[in-house]
Amino acid sequence: MGQRIGLYPGTFDPVTNGHMDIITRAGLHVVDRLVVAVAINVGKGPMFSLEERVDLVRQEIAHSDRGLADRVEVLPFEGLLMHFAEKIGANVIIRGLRAVSDFEYEFQMAGMNARLNREIETVFLMASERQQFISSRFVKEIGVLGGDVSHFVSPRVVTALASKYPEIRAGMAG
């Protein structure tokens, strides 16, 4: 049995405490090496550029006190996920589930991916109870409307949000 290489894809716009929960658990307990794949996904109209999102995820991993830096790599990607998985030698796709509502979409995606490559398994990780309600979309909405997002993202991400949108700085005090 070879090394288990996991691939955790997403837009990470911005990376949240929920994302970091999945990255930490997958990187330490599920796979031997984890690649966090930051998708270009222009269709979602990201707040942060691809380079900014990759950098934020890298900063979060570097500042983790769990020793993730030796086990987790962050790479940008575009195109078909399974092609990227094959390119990096991944044999496990990691997907996080927050609620039952996530399951139907993720289940369909896992089925399609299995049709494309049966050698790559999809593993679902349930969000920890404290992270189940966090989504990047809600973090952005709360921040733009002046709300405090410091419970949902790290101080580094709060600073990045505030530098992107100075008018929301006051609502981001911690």
Secondary structure, 3 states (H helix, E strand, C coil): CCCCEEEEEECCCCCCHHHHHHHHHHHHHHCCEEEEEEECCHHHCCCCCHHHHHHHHHHHHHCCCCCHHHCEEEEEECCCHHHHHHHHCCCEEEEEECCHHHHHHHHHHHHHHHHHCCCCEEEEEECCCCCCCCCHHHHHHHHHCCCCCCCCCCHHHHHHHHHHCHHHHHHHCC
